[in-house]
Amino acid sequence: MSLSRCSTPPGGSLIAGKLGLEPVLGEDVLPALLRRTPVSVELALYAIIVIIPLGLLSGVSAGAKKDSRRDFRFRLAAFIGISIPSFVLALMLMSVFMSRCTGSPRKTGFPEQPAGNL
């Protein structure tokens, strides 16, 4: 296909913010991303709120007695956690938590104000 047949230059629609259509819902990708961004940020903040205190406590606990059994356990847990790819860990955690939850996950959509979930 020659360049003269294209209505827009290669990458021109991408620069203009037109990322295409979402295959499942058939809507534009950019508005869908922008609508879902607050929920993703909220989830990331919750994860940070949980992970930082746990990391500090485990680090201080392991560092208080260097080369103890507790130190080796924390090192092993950290090594395993870093070695597992994040998408595999996410699938494992989802399967563990969903097996303990009753019923099936609900499709509730995305809230207008994510702060209302607090």
TIFI-343254 format. One record per atom (N, C-alpha, C): residue number from 1; residue in three letters; atom name; x, y negated, z negated; chain. Coordinates in steps of 0.1 Angstrom, whole numbers, always signed. Atoms other than C-alpha are relative to their C-alpha. Example, Ala and Ser with C-alpha at 12.3 -4.5 7.8 and 13.67 -1.06 7.14 Angstrom:
% residues 2
+-----+-----+----+-------+-------+-------+---+
!   k !   r !  a !    px !    py !    pz ! c !
+-----+-----+----+-------+-------+-------+---+
!   1 ! ala !  N !    +9 !   +12 !    +0 ! A !
!   1 ! ala ! CA !  +123 !   +45 !   -78 ! A !
!   1 ! ala !  C !    +9 !   -12 !    +0 ! A !
!   2 ! ser !  N !    -9 !   +11 !    +0 ! A !
!   2 ! ser ! CA !  +137 !   +11 !   -71 ! A !
!   2 ! ser !  C !    -8 !   -11 !    -8 ! A !
+-----+-----+----+-------+-------+-------+---+
% end
This chain:
% residues 118
+-----+-----+----+-------+-------+-------+---+
!   k !   r !  a !    px !    py !    pz ! c !
+-----+-----+----+-------+-------+-------+---+
!   1 ! met !  N !    +9 !   +12 !    +0 ! A !
!   1 ! met ! CA !    +0 !    +0 !    +0 ! A !
!   1 ! met !  C !    +9 !   -12 !    +0 ! A !
!   2 ! ser !  N !    -9 !   +12 !    -1 ! A !
!   2 ! ser ! CA !   +15 !   -33 !   +10 ! A !
!   2 ! ser !  C !    -5 !   -11 !   -10 ! A !
!   3 ! leu !  N !    +3 !   +10 !    +9 ! A !
!   3 ! leu ! CA !   +16 !   -63 !   -13 ! A !
!   3 ! leu !  C !   -10 !   -10 !    +5 ! A !
!   4 ! ser !  N !   +10 !   +10 !    -6 ! A !
!   4 ! ser ! CA !    -5 !   -84 !   +11 ! A !
!   4 ! ser !  C !   -14 !    +5 !    -2 ! A !
!   5 ! arg !  N !   +14 !    -5 !    +2 ! A !
!   5 ! arg ! CA !   -35 !   -61 !    +5 ! A !
!   5 ! arg !  C !    -5 !    -2 !   -15 ! A !
!   6 ! cys !  N !    +4 !    +2 !   +14 ! A !
!   6 ! cys ! CA !   -35 !   -67 !   -33 ! A !
!   6 ! cys !  C !    -6 !   -13 !    -2 ! A !
!   7 ! ser !  N !    +7 !   +13 !    +3 ! A !
!   7 ! ser ! CA !   -59 !   -93 !   -46 ! A !
!   7 ! ser !  C !    +8 !    -8 !   -11 ! A !
!   8 ! thr !  N !    -8 !    +7 !   +10 ! A !
!   8 ! thr ! CA !   -36 !  -100 !   -75 ! A !
!   8 ! thr !  C !   +14 !    +6 !    +1 ! A !
!   9 ! pro !  N !   -14 !    -5 !    +0 ! A !
!   9 ! pro ! CA !    +2 !   -96 !   -78 ! A !
!   9 ! pro !  C !    +1 !   +12 !   -10 ! A !
!  10 ! pro !  N !    -1 !   -10 !   +10 ! A !
!  10 ! pro ! CA !   +14 !   -65 !   -96 ! A !
!  10 ! pro !  C !    +3 !    -5 !   -14 ! A !
!  11 ! gly !  N !    -2 !    +5 !   +13 ! A !
!  11 ! gly ! CA !   +11 !   -71 !  -133 ! A !
!  11 ! gly !  C !    -8 !   -13 !    -3 ! A !
!  12 ! gly !  N !    +7 !   +12 !    +1 ! A !
!  12 ! gly ! CA !   -10 !  -102 !  -127 ! A !
!  12 ! gly !  C !   -12 !    +1 !    -9 ! A !
!  13 ! ser !  N !   +12 !    -1 !    +9 ! A !
!  13 ! ser ! CA !   -41 !   -89 !  -144 ! A !
!  13 ! ser !  C !    +4 !    +3 !   -14 ! A !
!  14 ! leu !  N !    -5 !    -3 !   +13 ! A !
!  14 ! leu ! CA !   -20 !   -77 !  -173 ! A !
!  14 ! leu !  C !    +4 !   -13 !    -7 ! A !
!  15 ! ile !  N !    -5 !   +13 !    +6 ! A !
!  15 ! ile ! CA !    -5 !  -112 !  -178 ! A !
!  15 ! ile !  C !   -13 !    -9 !    -3 ! A !
!  16 ! ala !  N !   +13 !    +8 !    +3 ! A !
!  16 ! ala ! CA !   -41 !  -127 !  -176 ! A !
!  16 ! ala !  C !    -7 !    +6 !   -11 ! A !
!  17 ! gly !  N !    +7 !    -6 !   +12 ! A !
!  17 ! gly ! CA !   -51 !  -104 !  -205 ! A !
!  17 ! gly !  C !   -10 !   +10 !    +4 ! A !
!  18 ! lys !  N !    +9 !   -10 !    -4 ! A !
!  18 ! lys ! CA !   -71 !   -79 !  -185 ! A !
!  18 ! lys !  C !    +7 !   +13 !    -1 ! A !
!  19 ! leu !  N !    -7 !   -12 !    +2 ! A !
!  19 ! leu ! CA !   -60 !   -46 !  -198 ! A !
!  19 ! leu !  C !    -8 !   +12 !    +5 ! A !
!  20 ! gly !  N !    +8 !   -11 !    -6 ! A !
!  20 ! gly ! CA !   -87 !   -25 !  -181 ! A !
!  20 ! gly !  C !   -12 !    +3 !    -8 ! A !
!  21 ! leu !  N !   +12 !    -4 !    +7 ! A !
!  21 ! leu ! CA !  -117 !    -6 !  -193 ! A !
!  21 ! leu !  C !    +4 !   +12 !   -10 ! A !
!  22 ! glu !  N !    -1 !   -11 !    +9 ! A !
!  22 ! glu ! CA !  -119 !   +17 !  -223 ! A !
!  22 ! glu !  C !    -7 !   +12 !    +5 ! A !
!  23 ! pro !  N !    +7 !   -11 !    -7 ! A !
!  23 ! pro ! CA !  -127 !   +52 !  -210 ! A !
!  23 ! pro !  C !   -13 !    +5 !    -7 ! A !
!  24 ! val !  N !   +11 !    -6 !    +8 ! A !
!  24 ! val ! CA !  -151 !   +62 !  -238 ! A !
!  24 ! val !  C !   -13 !    -9 !    +1 ! A !
!  25 ! leu !  N !   +12 !    +9 !    +0 ! A !
!  25 ! leu ! CA !  -174 !   +31 !  -241 ! A !
!  25 ! leu !  C !    -1 !    -8 !   +13 ! A !
!  26 ! gly !  N !    +1 !    +8 !   -13 ! A !
!  26 ! gly ! CA !  -166 !   +15 !  -207 ! A !
!  26 ! gly !  C !    +0 !   -15 !    -2 ! A !
!  27 ! glu !  N !    -1 !   +14 !    +2 ! A !
!  27 ! glu ! CA !  -159 !   -19 !  -222 ! A !
!  27 ! glu !  C !   +14 !    -4 !    +2 ! A !
!  28 ! asp !  N !   -13 !    +6 !    -1 ! A !
!  28 ! asp ! CA !  -129 !   -42 !  -218 ! A !
!  28 ! asp !  C !    +9 !    +4 !   -12 ! A !
!  29 ! val !  N !    -9 !    -5 !   +11 ! A !
!  29 ! val ! CA !   -99 !   -30 !  -238 ! A !
!  29 ! val !  C !    +4 !   -12 !   -10 ! A !
!  30 ! leu !  N !    -5 !   +11 !    +8 ! A !
!  30 ! leu ! CA !   -87 !   -64 !  -251 ! A !
!  30 ! leu !  C !   -11 !    -4 !   -11 ! A !
!  31 ! pro !  N !    +9 !    +3 !   +11 ! A !
!  31 ! pro ! CA !  -120 !   -73 !  -269 ! A !
!  31 ! pro !  C !    -2 !   +11 !   -10 ! A !
!  32 ! ala !  N !    +1 !   -11 !    +9 ! A !
!  32 ! ala ! CA !  -122 !   -38 !  -283 ! A !
!  32 ! ala !  C !   +11 !    +0 !   -10 ! A !
!  33 ! leu !  N !   -11 !    +0 !    +9 ! A !
!  33 ! leu ! CA !   -87 !   -41 !  -297 ! A !
!  33 ! leu !  C !    -1 !   -11 !   -10 ! A !
!  34 ! leu !  N !    +1 !   +11 !    +9 ! A !
!  34 ! leu ! CA !   -94 !   -75 !  -312 ! A !
!  34 ! leu !  C !   -11 !    +2 !   -10 ! A !
!  35 ! arg !  N !   +11 !    -3 !   +10 ! A !
!  35 ! arg ! CA !  -126 !   -62 !  -328 ! A !
!  35 ! arg !  C !    +4 !   +10 !   -10 ! A !
!  36 ! arg !  N !    -5 !   -10 !    +9 ! A !
!  36 ! arg ! CA !  -108 !   -33 !  -344 ! A !
!  36 ! arg !  C !   +12 !    -4 !    -8 ! A !
!  37 ! thr !  N !   -13 !    +4 !    +6 ! A !
!  37 ! thr ! CA !   -77 !   -52 !  -355 ! A !
!  37 ! thr !  C !    -2 !    -2 !   -15 ! A !
!  38 ! pro !  N !    +1 !    +3 !   +14 ! A !
!  38 ! pro ! CA !   -91 !   -64 !  -389 ! A !
!  38 ! pro !  C !    -1 !   +13 !    -8 ! A !
!  39 ! val !  N !    +2 !   -13 !    +7 ! A !
!  39 ! val ! CA !  -100 !   -28 !  -399 ! A !
!  39 ! val !  C !   +14 !    +6 !    -1 ! A !
!  40 ! ser !  N !   -13 !    -6 !    +0 ! A !
!  40 ! ser ! CA !   -65 !   -16 !  -390 ! A !
!  40 ! ser !  C !    +9 !    -8 !   -10 ! A !
!  41 ! val !  N !    -8 !    +8 !   +10 ! A !
!  41 ! val ! CA !   -49 !   -45 !  -410 ! A !
!  41 ! val !  C !    -4 !    +4 !   -14 ! A !
!  42 ! glu !  N !    +5 !    -4 !   +13 ! A !
!  42 ! glu ! CA !   -71 !   -36 !  -440 ! A !
!  42 ! glu !  C !    +6 !   +13 !    -4 ! A !
!  43 ! leu !  N !    -5 !   -13 !    +3 ! A !
!  43 ! leu ! CA !   -60 !    +0 !  -438 ! A !
!  43 ! leu !  C !   +15 !    +0 !    -3 ! A !
!  44 ! ala !  N !   -15 !    +2 !    +2 ! A !
!  44 ! ala ! CA !   -23 !   -10 !  -436 ! A !
!  44 ! ala !  C !    +2 !    -6 !   -14 ! A !
!  45 ! leu !  N !    -2 !    +7 !   +13 ! A !
!  45 ! leu ! CA !   -27 !   -33 !  -466 ! A !
!  45 ! leu !  C !    -3 !   +10 !   -12 ! A !
!  46 ! tyr !  N !    +3 !   -10 !   +11 ! A !
!  46 ! tyr ! CA !   -43 !    -5 !  -487 ! A !
!  46 ! tyr !  C !   +12 !   +10 !    -1 ! A !
!  47 ! ala !  N !   -11 !   -10 !    +0 ! A !
!  47 ! ala ! CA !   -15 !   +19 !  -477 ! A !
!  47 ! ala !  C !   +13 !    -7 !    -7 ! A !
!  48 ! ile !  N !   -11 !    +7 !    +6 ! A !
!  48 ! ile ! CA !   +11 !    -7 !  -487 ! A !
!  48 ! ile !  C !    -2 !    -2 !   -15 ! A !
!  49 ! ile !  N !    +3 !    +1 !   +15 ! A !
!  49 ! ile ! CA !    -6 !   -13 !  -521 ! A !
!  49 ! ile !  C !    +2 !   +13 !    -7 ! A !
!  50 ! val !  N !    -2 !   -13 !    +6 ! A !
!  50 ! val ! CA !    -4 !   +24 !  -528 ! A !
!  50 ! val !  C !   +15 !    +4 !    +1 ! A !
!  51 ! ile !  N !   -14 !    -5 !    -2 ! A !
!  51 ! ile ! CA !   +31 !   +32 !  -514 ! A !
!  51 ! ile !  C !   +10 !    -8 !    -7 ! A !
!  52 ! ile !  N !   -10 !    +7 !    +7 ! A !
!  52 ! ile ! CA !   +51 !    +4 !  -529 ! A !
!  52 ! ile !  C !    +2 !    +3 !   -15 ! A !
!  53 ! pro !  N !    -2 !    -4 !   +14 ! A !
!  53 ! pro ! CA !   +44 !   +11 !  -565 ! A !
!  53 ! pro !  C !    +4 !   +15 !    -2 ! A !
!  54 ! leu !  N !    -5 !   -14 !    +1 ! A !
!  54 ! leu ! CA !   +48 !   +49 !  -560 ! A !
!  54 ! leu !  C !   +14 !    +1 !    +4 ! A !
!  55 ! gly !  N !   -14 !    +0 !    -4 ! A !
!  55 ! gly ! CA !   +81 !   +43 !  -542 ! A !
!  55 ! gly !  C !    +9 !    -6 !   -11 ! A !
!  56 ! leu !  N !    -8 !    +6 !   +11 ! A !
!  56 ! leu ! CA !   +94 !   +20 !  -570 ! A !
!  56 ! leu !  C !    +0 !    +9 !   -12 ! A !
!  57 ! leu !  N !    +0 !    -9 !   +12 ! A !
!  57 ! leu ! CA !   +83 !   +44 !  -598 ! A !
!  57 ! leu !  C !    +8 !   +12 !    +3 ! A !
!  58 ! ser !  N !    -8 !   -13 !    -3 ! A !
!  58 ! ser ! CA !   +98 !   +75 !  -581 ! A !
!  58 ! ser !  C !   +14 !    -4 !    +1 ! A !
!  59 ! gly !  N !   -14 !    +4 !    -1 ! A !
!  59 ! gly ! CA !  +130 !   +56 !  -573 ! A !
!  59 ! gly !  C !    +6 !    -3 !   -13 ! A !
!  60 ! val !  N !    -6 !    +3 !   +13 ! A !
!  60 ! val ! CA !  +135 !   +43 !  -608 ! A !
!  60 ! val !  C !    +1 !   +13 !    -8 ! A !
!  61 ! ser !  N !    +0 !   -12 !    +8 ! A !
!  61 ! ser ! CA !  +125 !   +77 !  -623 ! A !
!  61 ! ser !  C !   +12 !    +9 !    +5 ! A !
!  62 ! ala !  N !   -11 !    -9 !    -5 ! A !
!  62 ! ala ! CA !  +150 !   +96 !  -600 ! A !
!  62 ! ala !  C !   +13 !    -7 !    -3 ! A !
!  63 ! gly !  N !   -13 !    +6 !    +3 ! A !
!  63 ! gly ! CA !  +177 !   +70 !  -605 ! A !
!  63 ! gly !  C !    +4 !    +0 !   -15 ! A !
!  64 ! ala !  N !    -3 !    +0 !   +15 ! A !
!  64 ! ala ! CA !  +174 !   +71 !  -643 ! A !
!  64 ! ala !  C !    +9 !   +12 !    -4 ! A !
!  65 ! lys !  N !    -8 !   -12 !    +3 ! A !
!  65 ! lys ! CA !  +189 !  +106 !  -643 ! A !
!  65 ! lys !  C !    +5 !    +5 !   +13 ! A !
!  66 ! lys !  N !    -6 !    -5 !   -13 ! A !
!  66 ! lys ! CA !  +211 !  +111 !  -613 ! A !
!  66 ! lys !  C !    +3 !   +14 !    +0 ! A !
!  67 ! asp !  N !    -3 !   -14 !    -2 ! A !
!  67 ! asp ! CA !  +215 !  +146 !  -600 ! A !
!  67 ! asp !  C !    -8 !   +10 !   -10 ! A !
!  68 ! ser !  N !    +8 !    -9 !    +8 ! A !
!  68 ! ser ! CA !  +188 !  +160 !  -623 ! A !
!  68 ! ser !  C !   -10 !    +7 !    +9 ! A !
!  69 ! arg !  N !   +10 !    -7 !    -8 ! A !
!  69 ! arg ! CA !  +160 !  +183 !  -612 ! A !
!  69 ! arg !  C !   -10 !   -10 !    +6 ! A !
!  70 ! arg !  N !   +10 !   +10 !    -5 ! A !
!  70 ! arg ! CA !  +136 !  +153 !  -609 ! A !
!  70 ! arg !  C !    +6 !    -7 !   +12 ! A !
!  71 ! asp !  N !    -6 !    +7 !   -11 ! A !
!  71 ! asp ! CA !  +161 !  +135 !  -587 ! A !
!  71 ! asp !  C !    +0 !    +8 !   +13 ! A !
!  72 ! phe !  N !    +0 !    -9 !   -12 ! A !
!  72 ! phe ! CA !  +164 !  +165 !  -564 ! A !
!  72 ! phe !  C !   -14 !    +2 !    +6 ! A !
!  73 ! arg !  N !   +14 !    -1 !    -5 ! A !
!  73 ! arg ! CA !  +126 !  +169 !  -562 ! A !
!  73 ! arg !  C !    -4 !   -13 !    +8 ! A !
!  74 ! phe !  N !    +4 !   +13 !    -7 ! A !
!  74 ! phe ! CA !  +122 !  +132 !  -552 ! A !
!  74 ! phe !  C !    +8 !    -1 !   +13 ! A !
!  75 ! arg !  N !    -7 !    +0 !   -13 ! A !
!  75 ! arg ! CA !  +150 !  +135 !  -526 ! A !
!  75 ! arg !  C !    -5 !   +10 !   +10 ! A !
!  76 ! leu !  N !    +6 !   -10 !    -9 ! A !
!  76 ! leu ! CA !  +135 !  +167 !  -512 ! A !
!  76 ! leu !  C !   -13 !    -5 !    +6 ! A !
!  77 ! ala !  N !   +13 !    +6 !    -4 ! A !
!  77 ! ala ! CA !  +100 !  +150 !  -510 ! A !
!  77 ! ala !  C !    +3 !   -11 !   +10 ! A !
!  78 ! ala !  N !    -3 !   +11 !    -9 ! A !
!  78 ! ala ! CA !  +115 !  +119 !  -493 ! A !
!  78 ! ala !  C !    +6 !    +6 !   +13 ! A !
!  79 ! phe !  N !    -6 !    -5 !   -12 ! A !
!  79 ! phe ! CA !  +135 !  +140 !  -468 ! A !
!  79 ! phe !  C !   -11 !    +7 !    +8 ! A !
!  80 ! ile !  N !   +11 !    -6 !    -7 ! A !
!  80 ! ile ! CA !  +104 !  +161 !  -459 ! A !
!  80 ! ile !  C !    -9 !   -11 !    +6 ! A !
!  81 ! gly !  N !    +9 !   +10 !    -5 ! A !
!  81 ! gly ! CA !   +83 !  +130 !  -456 ! A !
!  81 ! gly !  C !    +5 !    -8 !   +12 ! A !
!  82 ! ile !  N !    -7 !    +7 !   -11 ! A !
!  82 ! ile ! CA !  +108 !  +113 !  -433 ! A !
!  82 ! ile !  C !    +1 !    +9 !   +12 ! A !
!  83 ! ser !  N !    -2 !    -9 !   -11 ! A !
!  83 ! ser ! CA !  +113 !  +144 !  -412 ! A !
!  83 ! ser !  C !   -13 !    +3 !    +8 ! A !
!  84 ! ile !  N !   +13 !    -3 !    -7 ! A !
!  84 ! ile ! CA !   +76 !  +150 !  -404 ! A !
!  84 ! ile !  C !    -4 !   -12 !    +8 ! A !
!  85 ! pro !  N !    +5 !   +11 !    -8 ! A !
!  85 ! pro ! CA !   +64 !  +129 !  -375 ! A !
!  85 ! pro !  C !   -13 !    -6 !    -5 ! A !
!  86 ! ser !  N !   +11 !    +6 !    +6 ! A !
!  86 ! ser ! CA !   +37 !  +104 !  -385 ! A !
!  86 ! ser !  C !   -13 !    +6 !    +5 ! A !
!  87 ! phe !  N !   +13 !    -5 !    -5 ! A !
!  87 ! phe ! CA !   +10 !  +118 !  -362 ! A !
!  87 ! phe !  C !    -3 !   +14 !    -5 ! A !
!  88 ! val !  N !    +2 !   -14 !    +5 ! A !
!  88 ! val ! CA !   +16 !  +154 !  -375 ! A !
!  88 ! val !  C !    -5 !    -2 !   -15 ! A !
!  89 ! leu !  N !    +4 !    +3 !   +14 ! A !
!  89 ! leu ! CA !   +14 !  +141 !  -411 ! A !
!  89 ! leu !  C !   -14 !    -5 !    -1 ! A !
!  90 ! ala !  N !   +14 !    +5 !    +0 ! A !
!  90 ! ala ! CA !   -18 !  +122 !  -403 ! A !
!  90 ! ala !  C !   -10 !   +11 !    +2 ! A !
!  91 ! leu !  N !    +9 !   -11 !    -2 ! A !
!  91 ! leu ! CA !   -34 !  +153 !  -389 ! A !
!  91 ! leu !  C !    -1 !   +10 !   -12 ! A !
!  92 ! met !  N !    +0 !    -9 !   +12 ! A !
!  92 ! met ! CA !   -24 !  +174 !  -419 ! A !
!  92 ! met !  C !    -8 !    -6 !   -11 ! A !
!  93 ! leu !  N !    +7 !    +7 !   +11 ! A !
!  93 ! leu ! CA !   -37 !  +148 !  -444 ! A !
!  93 ! leu !  C !   -15 !    +0 !    +3 ! A !
!  94 ! met !  N !   +15 !    +0 !    -4 ! A !
!  94 ! met ! CA !   -70 !  +145 !  -424 ! A !
!  94 ! met !  C !    -6 !   +13 !    -2 ! A !
!  95 ! ser !  N !    +6 !   -13 !    +1 ! A !
!  95 ! ser ! CA !   -75 !  +182 !  -424 ! A !
!  95 ! ser !  C !    -1 !    +4 !   -15 ! A !
!  96 ! val !  N !    +1 !    -2 !   +15 ! A !
!  96 ! val ! CA !   -68 !  +184 !  -462 ! A !
!  96 ! val !  C !   -11 !    -7 !    -6 ! A !
!  97 ! phe !  N !   +11 !    +8 !    +6 ! A !
!  97 ! phe ! CA !   -91 !  +156 !  -471 ! A !
!  97 ! phe !  C !   -14 !    +3 !    +5 ! A !
!  98 ! met !  N !   +13 !    -4 !    -6 ! A !
!  98 ! met ! CA !  -119 !  +166 !  -447 ! A !
!  98 ! met !  C !    -4 !   +13 !    -5 ! A !
!  99 ! ser !  N !    +5 !   -13 !    +6 ! A !
!  99 ! ser ! CA !  -119 !  +201 !  -461 ! A !
!  99 ! ser !  C !    -5 !    -1 !   -14 ! A !
! 100 ! arg !  N !    +5 !    +3 !   +14 ! A !
! 100 ! arg ! CA !  -125 !  +187 !  -496 ! A !
! 100 ! arg !  C !   -12 !    -9 !    +0 ! A !
! 101 ! cys !  N !   +12 !    +8 !    +0 ! A !
! 101 ! cys ! CA !  -152 !  +163 !  -485 ! A !
! 101 ! cys !  C !   -12 !    +8 !    +4 ! A !
! 102 ! thr !  N !   +13 !    -7 !    -4 ! A !
! 102 ! thr ! CA !  -188 !  +174 !  -482 ! A !
! 102 ! thr !  C !    -6 !    -7 !   +12 ! A !
! 103 ! gly !  N !    +6 !    +6 !   -11 ! A !
! 103 ! gly ! CA !  -206 !  +168 !  -450 ! A !
! 103 ! gly !  C !   +10 !    -3 !   +11 ! A !
! 104 ! ser !  N !    -8 !    +4 !   -11 ! A !
! 104 ! ser ! CA !  -192 !  +154 !  -418 ! A !
! 104 ! ser !  C !    +3 !   -15 !    -1 ! A !
! 105 ! pro !  N !    -3 !   +14 !    +0 ! A !
! 105 ! pro ! CA !  -176 !  +120 !  -412 ! A !
! 105 ! pro !  C !   -11 !    -8 !    +7 ! A !
! 106 ! arg !  N !   +11 !    +8 !    -6 ! A !
! 106 ! arg ! CA !  -201 !   +93 !  -405 ! A !
! 106 ! arg !  C !    +6 !   -10 !   +10 ! A !
! 107 ! lys !  N !    -4 !   +10 !    -9 ! A !
! 107 ! lys ! CA !  -198 !   +70 !  -375 ! A !
! 107 ! lys !  C !    -8 !   -13 !    -4 ! A !
! 108 ! thr !  N !    +7 !   +12 !    +5 ! A !
! 108 ! thr ! CA !  -206 !   +37 !  -391 ! A !
! 108 ! thr !  C !    +4 !   -12 !    +8 ! A !
! 109 ! gly !  N !    -5 !   +12 !    -7 ! A !
! 109 ! gly ! CA !  -188 !   +14 !  -367 ! A !
! 109 ! gly !  C !   +10 !    -8 !    -8 ! A !
! 110 ! phe !  N !   -10 !    +9 !    +6 ! A !
! 110 ! phe ! CA !  -166 !   -15 !  -377 ! A !
! 110 ! phe !  C !    -8 !   -12 !    -6 ! A !
! 111 ! pro !  N !    +7 !   +11 !    +7 ! A !
! 111 ! pro ! CA !  -178 !   -41 !  -403 ! A !
! 111 ! pro !  C !    +5 !   -13 !    +6 ! A !
! 112 ! glu !  N !    -3 !   +14 !    -5 ! A !
! 112 ! glu ! CA !  -179 !   -77 !  -393 ! A !
! 112 ! glu !  C !   +10 !    -6 !    -9 ! A !
! 113 ! gln !  N !    -9 !    +6 !   +10 ! A !
! 113 ! gln ! CA !  -161 !   -87 !  -425 ! A !
! 113 ! gln !  C !    +7 !   +11 !    -8 ! A !
! 114 ! pro !  N !    -6 !   -11 !    +7 ! A !
! 114 ! pro ! CA !  -135 !   -61 !  -436 ! A !
! 114 ! pro !  C !    +2 !    -2 !   -15 ! A !
! 115 ! ala !  N !    -2 !    +3 !   +14 ! A !
! 115 ! ala ! CA !  -130 !   -79 !  -469 ! A !
! 115 ! ala !  C !   -13 !    +5 !    -8 ! A !
! 116 ! gly !  N !   +12 !    -5 !    +6 ! A !
! 116 ! gly ! CA !  -166 !   -67 !  -477 ! A !
! 116 ! gly !  C !    +2 !   +15 !    -5 ! A !
! 117 ! asn !  N !    -2 !   -14 !    +3 ! A !
! 117 ! asn ! CA !  -152 !   -31 !  -480 ! A !
! 117 ! asn !  C !    +7 !    +1 !   -14 ! A !
! 118 ! leu !  N !    -7 !    +0 !   +13 ! A !
! 118 ! leu ! CA !  -133 !   -41 !  -512 ! A !
! 118 ! leu !  C !   -10 !    +3 !   -10 ! A !
+-----+-----+----+-------+-------+-------+---+
% end
